[in-house]
Amino acid sequence: MLLGCNKATDRIQDVIPQENTGIKLIRFSDAQLKSLSKRQLQALAHADEDISQILKGREPKNVKIHAGAADGGTLWYKCDDYDIWSWKSLGTFMGVDGYTRGVTIKFSSTHYTGNMEDFSYTWFEAR
């Protein structure tokens, strides 16, 4: 959660505008990117675009919907390279009603192996 406090009004506010978060869940240096295959680069570009779309409240472009949860706020998308979840769950945080929202991506085993398979970003959004 990225929060700031406006000293003039003592109100808590977002310090990252929703329409342009600039958040990168996956980071490579230029040298590391040059060592990747065309398919790997395409998978990264598509994943980056889909994550950005979800963070902006839009549908991802490079995956197909696989399932939706009964809660109405969680959607599961799939493609050959990764699965991605967009979720929204009702909650109360410090007495304020709202939603815990997030995005989680899991790459196929051809692209990622390790103990932490999922990359996620979450935040609370008051309603």
N, C-alpha and C positions, 0 to 999 in steps of 0.2 A: 504494500500500500504506500503510495507516494502522496503525502499530505504536507501542507504548509499552513502557517497561521498568518493571517493578515493583521499586522500589529495595529493598524488604524481602527479596525472594527473588532478585533479579537475573534474573528470568525475563522473556522477551519475551512480551507478551500483546496481544490485540486491545484497542484503546481504543474501538472501536465495537461494541456488541453486535450479533450477526447478526440477531436477531429485530426490531430496530428501527434500521436504519442511518441513516435521515434523509438519505440522499444524494440530491441533485437534480442530474441531468445537464443539465437545461434550466431556466433561470431567467429570469423576466420580472418587471418591476415591476407593481404594480397598475394604473398608468396605461397601460402597454403592453398588459396583458391586456384592458383595456376597449376597445382599438382593434381587437381580433380579432373575426372573424366567429364565429357559433355553431358552424359546422363546424370552424373552427380550434381553438376552445376545447375542443370534444369530442375532437378528435384529440390535443391536449395532455393532457387528462384521462385518456384511454385509455392513451396512451403512458406517462404517469407511473404509472398503476396497474400496467401490465404490467412496467415496470422494477422497481417495488417488489416485485411477486410473484416475479420471478426472483431478486432480491437476497435474498429470504427463502427461496429454495429451492423455490418453488411454481411451478405452471404459470401462464403468463399467461392472462388471461381474455378479452381483446378481439381476439385474433388466432387464425388457424388454422395448424396445423402444415403446413409446406411440404415440409421435407426433414430428414433426420437424417444426420450424417456416419458413416462406417464406424468412427470411433474410439469411438462410443457415448456420447460426452459432449457433442456439439455438436448443437443443434437450431435449425432455421431456421423462423421463423413469419412469416406475411404477413397484411396487410390492405390496404385501399385507400390508407391514409394513410402506412404505414410498414412496413418489414421489421425484424424484431428477431431477434437471435441470442443464445442462451444457450449458453455453452460451458464445458467442463471438460476439461482436458488434463493427463495425468500428467507429473510433472516432479520434479526434485530441486533444492532451493534451499539452498545452504550446507550440503550433506550431509544435509538433511532431506527425506525422500520426502513427496510430497503432490500437490496439484493446483493448476494455474493456472486460476482460474475467472473468468468475466466475463460482461458483457452489452454488446451493441453494438446501436444502433438507427440506422436510416437512413430519413429521411423522404422521401416522394415529392417530385419536382421542383415540384409545385404548392405545397408548403409550405416547401422549403428549396433555395436555390441558393448556391453558394460553393465554395471550394477544399477545405474539410474537411467532407465529407458525413456522416461517421459520428460518433456520440457514443458513447463507450465508458467503461467502468469495469472494472478488473481487480484481482485480489488473489491471493495465494498462501495456500493452506489446507493445513496439515500434516495427514497422515493417521495 
